[in-house]
Amino acid sequence: MAQGRQYLFQPPEHGVLVELYLPKRADFQGVLYDTLTDAFDAARIRAYLADPHNREHVVRLLERHWPDLVADLDAIAGRLEGGIQGYTMYEVDGVYAGAAGVVTERTQVVRIMFLPRLDALAERIRFDGDPGRNRARLRAEAKVLLRDYGADRAFLRAREPDAAPELVALCAALEDWVDELGLVLFGFVMGRVCLAIRDRNLRPEEEIWVTSTWGFTLNALRFGAGETGGSGMS
């Protein structure tokens, strides 16, 4: 058996799994591909949001149900270190009740994984003096904060008024990350797609769906890179 580098099981990373549901139509494909590939680059996201026409649309899209994001849009955009890291696509046959009766339509699903930079957070948030144990503890706490608290500091403090400062600091960092995620996903990706439907006079859909699974776990099998510490799948 050949020796040398091999794939190694990595510690769990917790984040948010998102799926976008759009009609599988030819007139959607160009704007969807361009938007998703541009979403890799934080500078392109900032440039898009700086344009007054685009910004007005994003504000109207979000202000009713996410006013805090709109109020801090410039600050959140300014601290973006990146956008999405990648995406996958698949297709399903959709059947739903429309205004004129039962509708069948080929549906395109875009899946995106958003992962906070937990190892970077472990450099400044200390639960344990040992680096390996600290990374493992931080991952475990991040999973709970995402799944059970929605990375919401107010909710954490209401439920746990005596929460340790390190836990509050981690929740605050994850709350900021969720705002960045929201800006990338709704302000740029979905905002740009919806604006293109309007500006290009494409046939609109009654609804375009975005679903999210909070606190999903990723265990990567990484070639030639290992790390000690941390539990397995959870």
ABEGO torsion letter per residue (X at the ends): XBBEBBBBBBBBBBBBBBBBBBBBBAAAAAAAAAAAAAAABAAAAAAAAABAAAAAAAAAAAAAABAAAAAAAAAAAAABABBBAEBBBBBBBBBBBBAAEBBBBBBBBBBBBBBBBAAAAAAABBABABAAAAAAAAAAAAAAAAAAAGGBAAAAAAABAABBAAAAAAAAAAAAAAAAAAAAAAAAAAAAAAAAAAAAGBBBBABBBBBBBBGBBBBBBBBGBBBBEEBBBX
